[in-house]
């Protein structure tokens, strides 16, 4: 109910923006799940419609999130919420229907959509601007070679962030640096830069009756699409149904599951080390050991 909602989302300024944007005043704010960097609420309007509002503190970069959602729709071709208003601390979106989980039908649909997304290419890896992942800065300087980009802007960058935050031990940082120096052992530069969502855990993929109704909370850039496929296995977002269908559209190169998947998942693991520390450090160490580091 309204009296349980933090003052920041109940401010008159926010109510005024919602009323002006939607053409109807907000009457009720109901908590929704998620919200790593912002408070997420369903907003019931006086005319009966429901929107979603994300409200954050200064530096929440919610205008960037709105930009990324729109980019995933065009040129990405993904279903996403309609962005109604976006600034640094407030994002207003249409509400997406959800019913049921990511069953085989939904995974097949996700494979169709993500294969299309990965067919959107660019000249270089990276992006026209920095993005964010889990609220963390994600640098995207345009880079010709994928191995260089993954080494410098993903592995080493996030490991140093975790080290500086006191969550990655220096000895583990040294092991990451050893691995980074020999990435050419496992990676090549044959894949074209592909547009990826960038944060494909299950909470960011919404489904309704066996179809994907929307993708949310992107961390996009142009990458070797395998890094997206790898991330989708880290927290069991997708399984065999997805990969069979995806492979029909975009054949998965030999060695992905055996060699490169765990290597690519070092990046999201390092993101989690930077955010949470704890057991994720052990996951990083086990992956490093698999690659002899």
Secondary structure by P-SEA (a helix, b strand, c coil): cccccccccccaaaaaaaaaaacccccccccccccccbbbbbccccccbbbbbbbbccccaaaaaaaaaaaaaacccccccccccccccbbbbcbbbbcccccaaaaaaaaaaaaaaaacccccccccbbbbccccbbbbcccccaaaaaacccaaaaaaaaaaaccccaaaaaaaaaaaacccccccccccbbbbccccccccccccccccccccccccccccaaaaaaaaaccccccaaaaaaaaaacccccccccccccccaaaaaaaaaaccccaaaaaaaaaaaaacc
